[in-house]
């Protein structure tokens, strides 16, 4: 493949975006990436994987912080101004591709002609909520971008089908390319060192007799941790609850909701750990391995990395029928899919009573997820996006 210059427009602090660029760089040196960062947090961007990084200037950051306190709509407008100005400063036809990762709502108000002068090829990767959480009117505002795009990428076929059916168009442009997961390598590494659940329970001072249940994967209210806690404490027997150690991953999302989850768990006297600080990949992998059951009942999702990592670690999953996971069920994934929230308690109770049998049924999940999302199996698909 000939050398190509690519401008990524996305959240530079995203570990998924970092993983994508890092792995492509390692596999193909002819692709070089610049970043137009859509997040004002800059200190956690790895500069080594980008040729050039475009960030908001100091004055803009000061104004952004003031705007956040005064009016969120003003903050939203400032970020749009920054994006437009940054794109206009780029040289005409400078990039072989512009690749939008996550269709930020600001693009609904940025004329597509602004991008057309910088590149002749646009790629859009939808991450999930950037489409599902838009109104129909907002989705129609995407049309100029979708018309111009040469490729539109999704991580699972369910979202692709929903998208095509909504517009009744774009089928020839749409592709499925799952995002590889670094944590799968870390899980392999720990398991190769014979680090198992009991070893990690001792490390984190968790009673060996307790079942570890992880609830959600962030402090976004969509994860419904408070509703899940409330449901469990009112529906399960108290001796069952006392034999559970809960893990609440709250390392990113809504700071206010994070505090509410911790407060609610304390009020109900649960045994739990709230993960509120950023974790290393090794720490994340350890929490995947130590988990026995993962409850994943978000309102919407595309194909979250955390969810896949728990499947790869052969944990028992409880998820919702409303989430787009039929495609992995058809591949042979074993998990519990409930029709509605009220089925959670009976499903969880049954799993707790038959945990070893449940683990046996999950034994093939690792192989299936590895084929879909292990970087060693899919990096070539990401490179082909730019062919």
Secondary structure as GFF3:
##gff-version 3
##sequence-region A 1 387
A	DSSP	beta_strand	4	10	.	.	.	ID=ss1
A	DSSP	alpha_helix	15	27	.	.	.	ID=ss2
A	DSSP	beta_strand	31	37	.	.	.	ID=ss3
A	DSSP	three_ten_helix	47	49	.	.	.	ID=ss4
A	DSSP	beta_strand	52	54	.	.	.	ID=ss5
A	DSSP	alpha_helix	58	70	.	.	.	ID=ss6
A	DSSP	alpha_helix	72	88	.	.	.	ID=ss7
A	DSSP	beta_strand	97	101	.	.	.	ID=ss8
A	DSSP	three_ten_helix	105	109	.	.	.	ID=ss9
A	DSSP	alpha_helix	113	116	.	.	.	ID=ss10
A	DSSP	beta_strand	122	125	.	.	.	ID=ss11
A	DSSP	alpha_helix	129	132	.	.	.	ID=ss12
A	DSSP	alpha_helix	136	141	.	.	.	ID=ss13
A	DSSP	alpha_helix	143	148	.	.	.	ID=ss14
A	DSSP	beta_strand	151	154	.	.	.	ID=ss15
A	DSSP	alpha_helix	157	167	.	.	.	ID=ss16
A	DSSP	three_ten_helix	171	173	.	.	.	ID=ss17
A	DSSP	beta_strand	174	176	.	.	.	ID=ss18
A	DSSP	alpha_helix	182	192	.	.	.	ID=ss19
A	DSSP	alpha_helix	197	203	.	.	.	ID=ss20
A	DSSP	beta_strand	211	215	.	.	.	ID=ss21
A	DSSP	three_ten_helix	221	223	.	.	.	ID=ss22
A	DSSP	alpha_helix	225	235	.	.	.	ID=ss23
A	DSSP	alpha_helix	238	242	.	.	.	ID=ss24
A	DSSP	beta_strand	244	249	.	.	.	ID=ss25
A	DSSP	alpha_helix	255	267	.	.	.	ID=ss26
A	DSSP	beta_strand	271	275	.	.	.	ID=ss27
A	DSSP	alpha_helix	281	290	.	.	.	ID=ss28
A	DSSP	beta_strand	293	296	.	.	.	ID=ss29
A	DSSP	alpha_helix	305	312	.	.	.	ID=ss30
A	DSSP	beta_strand	316	320	.	.	.	ID=ss31
A	DSSP	alpha_helix	326	329	.	.	.	ID=ss32
A	DSSP	beta_strand	336	338	.	.	.	ID=ss33
A	DSSP	three_ten_helix	341	343	.	.	.	ID=ss34
A	DSSP	alpha_helix	344	353	.	.	.	ID=ss35
A	DSSP	alpha_helix	355	361	.	.	.	ID=ss36
A	DSSP	alpha_helix	365	373	.	.	.	ID=ss37
A	DSSP	alpha_helix	375	384	.	.	.	ID=ss38
###
